[in-house]
Amino acid sequence: MRTPVEPIESVMLELTRATQKFGPFASAHEGFAVILEEVDELREAVWHGTRREQRAEAVQVAAMAIRFLMDVPEQGEGDREGEDGDGIDRLEACPTGTDERVQHDDGG
């Protein structure tokens, strides 16, 4: 059975490398863009790459998600009035392949 130690160590090494090379995210928007880019690279690796490439990209996704949590403050600039409290905008895929923000009846 695999343990989480090796993947977590890989994620922490990547997090340290990326933070030293690029510094902190300047905003939530930058963090989201970086995570989205890494997810796109993971998708490409899953479709066309080797298992090694897939795992490397998954490590980068995880590292950037942690970096987002470290760099983007829990409260402050960017908070909006009237959110349902979880701070998450829900996205739904549109038939064109783009994402559109959708207001749900449940307030989300």
N, C-alpha and C positions, 0 to 999 in steps of 0.2 A: 504494500500500500504506500502511495506517495504521501509525503508530509508537505505542509505549506512552507517549510523552512527555505528550501532552495528557490522557489519562485519569489518569496518575499525578499530574500537577499538580492536576487536579480533586480527586482523593482527598486529596492533601496539604492543599489549602485547606480541605476539609471536615473533615479531622482536626484542623487547627488551630482552626477555628471551634468545633467541638463541644467540644474540650478546654478552650478558654478559657471557653465558656459554662457547661459542666457539671462541669468538673474531672475527675479520674481516677475510674475505676470503683472502687467500694469493695470489690468481691469478684468472683470468677469468676462467681458466680451473677448478679450485676447485669450483668456484661458479656455473658453468654449471653442474658439477657432482652432486652437492648438489641439485640443482633445478631438475635435471633429476631423482634423487632418490626420491624426494618428489612427482614428477609427477607419478612415478611408484607406489608409495604408494597410491596416489589418485586413480589411475586406479584400483588397487586391492580393495580399499574401494568401488568404484562404482560397481564393479562386484560382490563383496561378502560381503560388509559391510552394516552397518546401515546408515541412513541419518546423524546421529550424527558423525559417523566416516568419512563419505564423507566430511562433512562440516569442520571438524577438519583438514583433509588433505588439503583441498582447502585453508584454512587459512595459512597452512605451505607453500604451493606453493607461495601464494601471498607474504608472509613475506620474503621468500628467494629471490624472484624476486626484491623486494625493497632493500634487503641487497646487492644483486649484484650491483644494481645501486649506492648504497652508497659506496661500497668497491672497485669497479673496476673503475679506473680513465677513464675519457672520452677520453684522449689521452695519449700516452706514450708507454711503453714497450708492445709489443704484436701487435702494429699496423703494417700493412703490406703495402708495396708499391703496387700500381696498383689496390687497392680496388675500387669499384664503388662509394665509399663515404659514404655508409650507415653502413659499418662495419659489415655487416651480411653475413655469409656464408650460402648459401641456401643448405638445406639437402632434399633429396628425399628418401623415403622408397624404399628399394630393395625387390624383391620377397622373399629373404631369411629371411626378418624381421630385417635386420641390416640396418644401415644408411650409405650411401656413399655420399661423396661430389661430386656434379655434377656442372660442369661449363656450364652455360647457354649462348646461343648466344647473349643475350641482355647485356652481360658483367657482369652478376651477378653470 
